[in-house]
């Protein structure tokens, strides 16, 4: 029934996400402390164990299974997601919070249907267990798939043949957030391409290309399982995100379509919001998934007016009891709407509010004075060459350069002990994204790009700069060391950084760096370091996984986008101390020449001093990459033209973004 909440007619929507939201230990705090949730989880586990011959609870709450461990065994994750969502739904209903609508995405539509009593619980459990077993059984190298969430609009997919021709859009989650699905090898290609364009993405913990034509081979078996279901009138309306409709009666074909058709969350949300406004009511969204993913998606979709009430019940960051208490407190405030009160109860019209953007403030970081004055051209703007860092690599890079510089290629192969050309052009063993191989490959290609540029235009640049690894290319271009010495340095650097473990990194997008620093300090997140100051609206954090998870929770509650990066260690942070010390010793084995062109240092955002080269490169392992300050330094020198030498255009976008701002 509709409720009266804060003097306004309101309806409650329970939301259930599908695969990709799961993690080990999900809901454990609530399981250990809430007797109703505990009872429902145990009851479901008993029913599932009869089908699966295995306890799901024993698996997901095993002490050896850390939250950060990938949970992608679909035989267990499929029923586990269903258990959590169904048990939460039943627990809230017993606490007198009755939903007016049940909204599901993908597997979540089954949980919604079961709670709506559109099919029996025993049917639902048999179906979810056998579905998971089917998906696992039919996995093979030929059919293995993957899914990738991309922080971009649909137009990127349509304009990129690598995505459009080989992958399907699996989900329309928000205007600037889509999910693609395809064969694993194609998704790996997509990851490399997106990295080269500095587009943020995250792979989902699934091994099938759900919601795409790549799973059509499963249709006969899924339909055979669905044909065994006894369906009946839903007691609570079910909102489907595969067709955006509100349903009272489901068909057996519905359950094939929920895994085959793309998830249209954004379109579904827009429809139900429009209809709620016409009815003169607001919607209260309760996310019953383990990760709060749908609650976050609503915030990304509704930006042009005041947000409705949105509460996730669980979170991968803990504090389940606090969150559950917040939901119960909301429930106590809900007053059942008297039957005589109809749509005549109108909500007060809300003014459409434009989102307020925080004022952009420049981050002032200490810099050192240059040892030598900058070279001033007689006339015209300064010429600046910039070199990209790790993440810009892509298969095919350097093809023409290898033909142009065969002697350099032969020297590189001798130093590296493998074929650089094969690695860059074919990558048969998929090593190009491995730090140990990425760094020497990217250095070699960018350094050769500089030599090629010199042949075309022998004029010397006025300034050089590189992002992280790219700084080695800038130093090579400035005459600090030979091509071979630079390659030896980055080979060692890549080996040491690839060996490091014990943390990770995450990109924070959409707010000024000083605001992020202030929030980290305010919430006691001093275990994190800012690894990269990339632009006026993008930084990268590095540190322990627990601290990153806590920061992500806090920042996302403030509607700040946080994207975990797929790296093996917290690069450019204090946690690289051991690698830094060992690399410093290695650097001292070589001799270096005075620079003939100023190079802007990542560490100080000011030109190098000749006698500080070793210290700068040593500190760079742990220090922040101050790219924002580097570009601001260039701007202060007067008008300049720049060219990015190396694969991709990541730095070009960042430089233009900073200059335009």
C-alpha positions in Angstrom: 0.0 0.0 0.0 1.2 3.6 -0.5 2.5 5.3 2.7 2.6 8.8 4.0 6.2 9.9 4.5 7.3 13.4 5.6 3.8 14.6 4.7 4.0 13.2 1.2 2.3 10.2 -0.5 5.1 7.6 -1.1 5.6 4.1 -2.4 8.4 1.8 -1.3 10.5 0.0 -4.0 12.6 -3.0 -3.0 15.5 -3.4 -5.5 17.4 -6.5 -6.4 20.6 -6.5 -8.5 22.1 -9.5 -10.3 25.5 -11.0 -10.9 28.5 -8.7 -10.3 27.4 -7.4 -6.9 28.6 -10.4 -4.8 31.5 -10.7 -2.5 32.6 -13.1 0.2 31.3 -12.2 3.8 28.4 -10.3 2.3 25.8 -9.7 5.0 27.8 -11.5 7.7 27.4 -8.8 10.3 23.6 -8.9 9.9 23.6 -12.7 9.8 25.5 -12.8 13.2 23.3 -10.2 14.9 19.8 -10.2 13.5 17.7 -13.3 14.4 15.2 -12.8 11.6 17.8 -12.5 8.8 19.7 -15.4 10.5 16.6 -17.6 10.4 15.8 -16.9 6.8 19.4 -17.4 5.6 19.5 -20.8 7.4 16.2 -21.8 6.0 17.3 -20.9 2.5 20.6 -22.7 3.0 18.9 -25.9 4.0 16.7 -25.8 0.8 19.7 -25.0 -1.4 21.9 -27.7 0.2 19.2 -30.3 -0.8 19.7 -29.2 -4.4 23.4 -28.4 -4.4 24.7 -30.8 -1.8 26.8 -28.0 -0.4 26.2 -25.2 2.2 26.4 -21.8 0.7 26.6 -20.2 4.1 29.6 -22.3 5.0 31.3 -21.1 1.8 30.6 -17.3 1.8 31.3 -16.9 5.5 34.4 -19.1 5.7 37.2 -17.3 7.5 39.6 -18.1 4.7 37.5 -16.2 2.1 38.4 -12.5 2.5 36.0 -9.8 1.2 38.6 -8.9 -1.4 38.9 -12.4 -2.8 37.2 -12.8 -6.2 33.8 -14.6 -5.8 33.2 -15.9 -9.4 32.2 -19.6 -9.0 28.7 -19.2 -10.4 27.5 -22.5 -8.9 27.8 -20.8 -5.5 27.5 -17.0 -6.3 24.2 -17.5 -8.1 22.3 -19.0 -5.2 24.2 -16.8 -2.7 23.0 -13.6 -4.3 19.4 -15.0 -4.4 19.7 -16.0 -0.7 20.9 -12.6 0.5 18.3 -10.7 -1.4 15.3 -12.9 -0.6 16.3 -13.1 3.1 16.6 -9.4 3.3 13.2 -8.9 1.7 11.5 -11.3 4.1 13.3 -9.7 7.1 12.1 -6.2 6.2 8.6 -7.4 5.6 8.5 -9.1 9.0 9.6 -5.7 10.4 6.5 -4.2 8.8 8.2 -2.6 5.8 6.1 -3.9 3.0 7.1 -3.0 -0.6 4.7 -1.5 -3.1 7.0 -2.6 -6.0 9.8 -5.1 -6.5 12.4 -4.0 -9.0 14.9 -6.6 -10.3 17.8 -6.6 -12.7 19.0 -9.8 -14.3 19.2 -12.5 -11.5 17.5 -10.0 -9.2 14.3 -10.4 -11.2 14.1 -14.0 -9.8 14.4 -12.8 -6.3 11.7 -10.2 -7.0 9.4 -12.8 -8.5 9.9 -15.1 -5.6 9.1 -12.4 -3.0 6.1 -11.4 -5.1 5.0 -15.1 -4.8 4.8 -15.3 -8.6 6.4 -18.7 -8.1 7.0 -20.9 -5.1 10.2 -20.6 -3.1 11.1 -24.2 -3.8 10.7 -23.6 -7.6 12.9 -20.5 -7.4 15.6 -22.3 -5.5 15.6 -25.2 -7.8 15.8 -22.9 -10.8 18.6 -20.6 -9.4 20.8 -23.6 -8.4 20.3 -25.5 -11.7 20.9 -22.3 -13.6 24.2 -21.7 -11.9 25.2 -25.3 -12.5 24.3 -25.0 -16.2 26.3 -21.8 -16.6 29.3 -23.5 -15.0 29.0 -26.7 -16.9 28.8 -25.0 -20.3 31.9 -22.9 -19.7 34.7 -23.6 -22.1 37.6 -21.7 -23.7 35.3 -21.4 -26.8 32.4 -19.9 -24.8 34.1 -18.1 -22.0 32.9 -14.6 -21.8 33.4 -11.5 -19.7 31.6 -8.2 -18.9 33.1 -4.7 -18.5 31.5 -1.6 -16.9 32.7 1.5 -18.7 32.4 5.1 -17.5 31.2 6.5 -20.7 28.2 7.3 -22.8 26.6 4.9 -25.3 28.1 7.0 -28.2 31.6 5.6 -27.3 30.3 2.1 -28.1 28.7 3.1 -31.3 31.8 5.0 -32.5 34.3 2.3 -31.6 34.4 -0.6 -34.0 36.4 -2.8 -31.5 33.4 -2.5 -29.1 30.5 -2.3 -31.6 31.6 -5.2 -33.8 32.6 -7.7 -31.2 30.7 -6.9 -28.0 27.1 -6.1 -27.1 25.8 -3.5 -24.7 24.7 -5.6 -21.7 23.4 -2.8 -19.5 22.3 0.9 -19.7 23.0 1.8 -16.1 23.2 5.6 -16.4 23.8 8.3 -19.1 27.6 7.9 -18.7 27.8 4.3 -17.5 27.3 1.3 -19.7 28.3 -2.4 -19.5 29.5 -4.4 -22.4 29.7 -8.2 -22.8 31.7 -10.3 -25.2 34.2 -13.1 -25.5 37.0 -12.9 -23.0 39.7 -12.2 -25.6 37.6 -9.4 -27.1 37.0 -7.9 -23.6 40.8 -8.0 -23.0 41.3 -6.1 -26.3 38.6 -3.6 -25.2 40.4 -3.1 -21.9 43.7 -2.3 -23.6 41.9 0.1 -26.0 40.1 1.9 -23.2 43.3 2.2 -21.2 45.0 3.8 -24.2 42.3 6.4 -24.3 42.3 7.1 -20.5 38.7 5.8 -20.2 37.8 4.3 -16.9 36.5 0.8 -16.8 36.1 -2.2 -14.4 35.7 -5.9 -15.1 32.8 -7.7 -13.4 33.4 -11.0 -11.5 31.6 -13.1 -14.1 32.8 -15.7 -16.6 29.9 -15.5 -19.1 28.9 -12.7 -21.5 25.4 -12.4 -20.0 22.9 -10.0 -21.7 24.4 -10.5 -25.1 24.1 -12.8 -28.2 27.2 -14.7 -26.9 25.0 -16.7 -24.6 22.4 -17.7 -27.2 23.7 -21.2 -27.1 22.3 -21.6 -23.6 18.7 -20.7 -24.6 17.3 -24.3 -25.1 18.6 -25.4 -21.7 17.5 -22.3 -19.8 14.0 -22.5 -21.4 13.8 -26.2 -20.4 14.5 -25.2 -16.8 12.0 -22.4 -16.9 9.3 -24.7 -18.3 9.3 -26.6 -15.0 8.2 -23.5 -13.1 4.6 -23.1 -12.0 3.8 -19.4 -12.3 0.9 -17.5 -10.7 -0.4 -14.0 -10.2 2.2 -11.8 -8.5 1.0 -10.5 -5.1 3.3 -7.4 -5.5 3.9 -5.7 -8.9 7.3 -6.7 -10.3 9.2 -4.0 -12.3 11.4 -5.7 -14.9 14.6 -3.9 -16.2 14.8 -6.0 -19.3 11.6 -4.6 -20.8 11.0 -1.6 -18.4 7.5 -2.9 -17.7 5.6 -3.4 -14.4 4.2 -6.9 -14.4 1.5 -8.8 -12.4 1.9 -12.0 -14.3 5.2 -13.5 -15.5 5.7 -16.0 -18.3 8.4 -18.8 -18.5 10.0 -16.9 -21.4 10.5 -14.0 -19.0 13.4 -15.8 -17.2 15.3 -16.4 -20.4 14.9 -12.7 -21.4 16.2 -11.5 -18.0 19.6 -13.0 -18.7 19.6 -12.5 -22.5 18.3 -8.9 -23.0 20.3 -5.8 -22.0 19.5 -4.4 -18.6 17.7 -1.1 -19.1 18.0 0.3 -15.6 18.3 3.9 -16.7 15.2 3.8 -18.9 13.2 1.8 -16.3 14.0 4.3 -13.6 13.0 7.2 -15.8 9.6 5.6 -16.5 8.7 4.8 -12.9 9.8 8.2 -11.8 7.6 9.9 -14.4 4.6 7.8 -13.4 5.1 8.5 -9.7 5.1 12.2 -10.4 1.9 11.9 -12.4 0.4 10.0 -9.4 1.5 12.8 -7.1 3.8 10.6 -5.0 7.5 10.0 -4.4 9.3 6.7 -4.4 11.4 5.4 -1.6 14.2 3.0 -2.9 15.6 0.3 -0.7 18.6 -1.6 -2.3 18.5 -5.2 -1.0 21.6 -6.3 -2.9 24.9 -6.9 -1.0 26.8 -3.9 -2.5 24.3 -1.0 -2.8 25.0 -0.9 -6.5 21.5 0.1 -7.6 21.3 2.8 -4.9 24.4 4.3 -6.4 23.0 4.1 -9.9 19.9 6.0 -8.9 22.1 8.8 -7.7 23.9 8.9 -11.0 20.6 8.9 -13.0 18.8 11.6 -11.0 20.9 14.7 -11.0 18.6 17.5 -12.1 16.4 17.6 -9.0 16.3 16.7 -5.4 17.1 13.0 -4.8 14.3 10.7 -3.5 15.0 8.7 -0.4 17.5 6.0 -1.3 18.9 3.5 1.2 21.2 0.5 0.7 20.7 -2.1 3.3 24.1 -3.7 3.0 27.5 -2.6 1.8 30.9 -4.2 1.0 32.4 -1.7 3.4 30.7 -3.1 6.6 28.5 -1.2 9.1 25.6 -3.5 8.1 23.9 -3.1 11.5 24.0 0.7 11.3 22.5 0.7 7.8 19.8 -1.8 8.8 18.9 0.4 11.7 18.6 3.4 9.3 16.1 1.4 7.2 14.1 0.3 10.3 14.0 4.0 11.5 12.6 4.9 8.1 10.1 2.1 8.4 8.9 3.4 11.7 8.3 6.9 10.1 6.1 5.4 7.3 2.4 5.8 8.0 0.0 3.6 6.0 -2.1 5.8 3.8 -5.8 5.7 4.8 -8.0 4.0 2.2 -10.1 7.2 1.8 -7.0 9.2 0.9 -6.5 8.9 -2.9 -4.5 10.6 -5.5 -6.0 13.8 -4.3 -3.1 13.8 -1.8 -0.6 15.7 -4.0 3.0 16.3 -3.3 4.3 19.8 -3.1 5.8 20.7 -6.4 9.5 20.6 -6.2 11.7 23.2 -7.8 14.1 21.7 -10.3 17.5 22.3 -8.9 20.6 22.4 -11.0 23.5 20.4 -9.4 25.8 22.8 -7.6 29.4 22.3 -8.7 32.1 22.9 -6.1 34.3 25.9 -6.9 37.5 24.7 -8.6 40.5 25.7 -6.5 44.1 25.4 -7.5 46.1 22.9 -5.5 49.3 24.8 -4.4 52.1 22.3 -3.8 55.7 23.4 -2.9 58.0 23.4 -5.9 61.8 24.0 -6.1 63.4 26.7 -8.1 65.1 25.7 -11.4 68.9 25.6 -11.5 69.1 27.0 -15.0 66.9 29.6 -16.8 64.4 28.2 -19.3 65.4 28.4 -22.9 63.4 31.2 -24.6 62.6 31.0 -28.3 63.2 34.1 -30.3 59.6 34.3 -31.3 56.3 32.4 -31.1 55.1 30.0 -28.4 57.3 27.5 -26.7 57.6 24.0 -28.1 56.8 21.3 -25.5 57.0 17.5 -26.0 55.2 15.3 -23.4 55.5 11.5 -23.0 52.7 9.2 -21.6 53.0 6.8 -18.7 51.7 3.3 -18.0 48.2 2.7 -19.2 48.8 4.1 -22.6 50.2 0.9 -24.0 48.2 -0.9 -26.7 48.7 -3.8 -29.1 50.1 -2.6 -32.4 52.1 0.3 -31.0 55.4 1.0 -32.6 54.9 -0.9 -35.8 56.3 1.8 -38.1 59.0 2.8 -35.6 60.4 -0.7 -35.4 60.9 -0.7 -39.2 62.4 2.8 -39.0 64.9 2.0 -36.3 66.0 -1.7 -36.7 69.3 -1.1 -34.8 67.6 0.2 -31.8 65.1 -2.7 -31.9 68.0 -5.2 -32.0 69.6 -3.5 -29.0 66.3 -3.6 -27.1 65.8 -7.3 -27.8 69.3 -8.0 -26.4 68.8 -6.0 -23.2 65.3 -7.4 -22.6 65.9 -11.0 -23.6 62.7 -11.2 -25.7 61.3 -9.8 -28.9 60.0 -6.3 -28.3 58.3 -6.3 -31.7 56.4 -9.5 -31.0 55.3 -8.2 -27.6 54.0 -4.9 -28.9 52.5 -6.1 -32.2 51.1 -9.5 -31.2 51.3 -9.9 -27.5 50.8 -13.7 -27.8 51.1 -14.4 -24.1 49.1 -11.3 -23.0 52.0 -9.8 -21.2 51.7 -6.2 -22.5 49.5 -5.2 -19.5 52.0 -6.7 -17.0 54.0 -3.9 -15.4 57.3 -5.8 -15.9 56.8 -5.8 -19.6 54.7 -2.7 -20.0 57.3 -0.3 -18.8 60.2 -1.2 -21.1 57.8 -1.6 -24.1 56.3 1.8 -23.5 59.6 3.5 -23.0 61.1 2.0 -26.1 58.1 3.1 -28.3 58.0 6.6 -26.9 61.8 7.1 -27.2 61.7 5.9 -30.8 58.8 8.3 -31.4 61.0 11.1 -30.3 63.9 10.0 -32.6 61.4 9.9 -35.5 60.1 13.3 -34.6 63.7 14.6 -34.6 64.3 13.3 -38.1 61.1 15.0 -39.3 61.8 18.3 -37.5 65.3 18.8 -36.1 64.3 21.9 -34.1 64.9 21.3 -30.4 62.0 21.6 -28.0 62.0 24.3 -25.3 60.6 22.0 -22.6 60.1 18.3 -22.0 57.8 16.5 -19.5 56.6 12.9 -18.9 53.9 11.3 -16.8 55.5 8.8 -14.4 57.3 6.3 -16.7 57.2 9.0 -19.4 59.7 11.1 -17.5 62.4 8.6 -18.5 61.6 9.3 -22.2 61.8 13.0 -21.5 65.2 12.6 -19.8 66.4 10.5 -22.8 65.2 13.3 -25.1 67.1 15.8 -23.0 70.3 13.8 -23.3 70.6 12.6 -19.7 71.3 9.0 -20.9 71.4 6.8 -24.0 68.5 4.8 -25.3 70.1 1.6 -24.0 70.7 3.0 -20.5 67.1 4.3 -20.3 65.8 0.9 -21.3 67.9 -0.8 -18.6 66.6 1.6 -16.0 62.9 1.1 -16.8 63.4 -2.7 -17.2 64.6 -2.7 -13.5 61.9 -0.3 -12.5 59.2 -2.5 -14.0 60.5 -5.6 -12.4 60.6 -4.0 -8.9 57.2 -2.5 -9.2 55.7 -5.7 -10.6 57.1 -7.5 -7.5 55.4 -5.1 -5.1 52.1 -6.2 -3.4 49.9 -5.2 -0.4 47.6 -2.6 -1.7 45.9 -1.1 -4.7 44.8 2.2 -6.4 41.6 4.0 -7.2 40.7 6.9 -9.5 38.6 9.7 -8.0 36.8 11.7 -10.6 34.7 14.9 -10.5 36.1 17.0 -7.6 39.1 19.3 -7.1 42.2 17.7 -5.6 42.2 20.0 -2.5 38.6 18.9 -1.8 39.6 15.3 -1.9 42.6 15.9 0.4 40.3 17.7 2.8 37.8 14.8 2.8 40.6 12.3 3.4 41.9 14.3 6.4 38.4 14.9 7.7 37.6 11.2 7.8 40.9 10.1 9.2 42.0 8.3 6.0 45.6 9.1 6.5 46.6 5.6 5.4 46.0 6.7 1.8 48.3 8.7 -0.4 47.5 10.8 -3.5 49.5 8.9 -6.2 48.5 11.2 -9.1 47.3 14.7 -9.4 46.1 14.4 -12.9 43.8 17.4 -13.5 41.5 19.8 -11.7 38.9 17.1 -11.4 40.9 13.8 -11.2 43.3 12.3 -8.7 44.4 8.7 -8.0 44.6 7.3 -4.5 46.9 4.5 -3.4 47.2 2.5 -0.2 45.8 -0.5 1.7 42.7 -2.1 0.2 40.7 -1.7 3.4 41.4 2.1 3.5 40.5 2.4 -0.2 37.3 0.6 0.4 36.5 2.9 3.3 37.3 6.0 1.2 35.2 4.7 -1.7 32.2 4.3 0.6 32.5 7.8 2.0 33.1 9.5 -1.3 30.3 7.6 -3.1 27.9 8.7 -0.4 28.9 12.3 -1.4 28.2 11.3 -5.1 31.8 11.4 -6.0 32.8 8.8 -8.6 35.5 6.3 -7.4 36.8 3.6 -9.8 39.1 0.9 -8.5 42.1 0.3 -10.8 43.3 -3.1 -11.8 46.9 -2.8 -10.4 48.8 -5.1 -8.2 50.2 -2.6 -5.7 49.9 1.0 -4.5 52.3 2.7 -6.9 53.6 6.2 -6.1 52.9 5.9 -2.4 54.8 5.4 0.8 54.1 1.7 0.5 56.7 1.4 -2.3 59.5 2.2 0.1 61.3 -1.1 -0.3 61.2 -0.9 -4.1 62.4 2.7 -4.0 65.4 1.9 -1.9 66.5 -1.0 -4.1 65.9 1.1 -7.3 68.0 4.0 -5.8 71.0 1.6 -5.4 70.5 0.5 -9.0 70.4 4.1 -10.4 73.8 4.7 -8.8 75.4 2.2 -11.1 75.1 4.5 -14.1 76.6 7.9 -15.1 74.4 10.7 -16.4 75.0 13.7 -18.7 73.9 17.3 -18.1 70.5 18.0 -19.7 70.5 20.2 -22.8 66.7 20.8 -22.5 64.8 21.5 -19.3 62.7 18.5 -18.1 59.8 19.2 -15.7 60.0 16.8 -12.7 57.0 14.8 -11.6 58.1 15.2 -8.0 58.6 19.0 -7.9 56.7 20.2 -11.0 59.8 22.3 -11.8 62.8 21.8 -14.0 65.4 19.2 -13.1 68.7 20.1 -11.6 71.5 18.0 -13.1 72.9 16.8 -9.8 69.5 15.7 -8.5 68.6 13.3 -11.2 69.2 10.2 -9.1 67.3 11.6 -6.2 64.3 12.6 -8.4 64.0 9.2 -10.1 64.4 7.4 -6.7 61.7 9.6 -5.0 59.4 9.2 -8.0 58.7 5.6 -7.0 57.0 6.7 -3.8 56.1 10.3 -4.7 53.0 11.8 -6.2 52.9 12.4 -9.9 52.1 16.1 -10.0 50.9 16.4 -13.5 48.4 19.1 -12.7 51.2 21.3 -11.2 53.4 20.4 -14.2 50.9 21.8 -16.7 50.2 24.8 -14.5 54.0 25.5 -14.4 54.0 25.4 -18.2 51.1 27.8 -18.4 53.0 30.2 -16.1 55.9 30.3 -18.6 53.7 31.8 -21.3 52.1 30.5 -24.5 53.1 27.0 -25.5 52.4 24.3 -28.1 52.7 20.7 -27.1 52.9 17.4 -28.8 52.4 14.0 -27.2 55.1 11.5 -28.4 54.1 7.9 -27.7 50.9 5.8 -28.1 47.5 7.3 -27.3 46.4 10.8 -26.4 45.9 10.6 -22.6 48.2 13.5 -21.8 46.8 15.6 -24.6 43.3 15.4 -23.1 44.7 16.2 -19.6 46.7 19.2 -20.8 43.8 20.6 -22.8 41.4 20.0 -19.8 43.7 21.9 -17.5 44.4 24.7 -20.0 40.7 25.2 -20.7 39.8 25.3 -17.0 
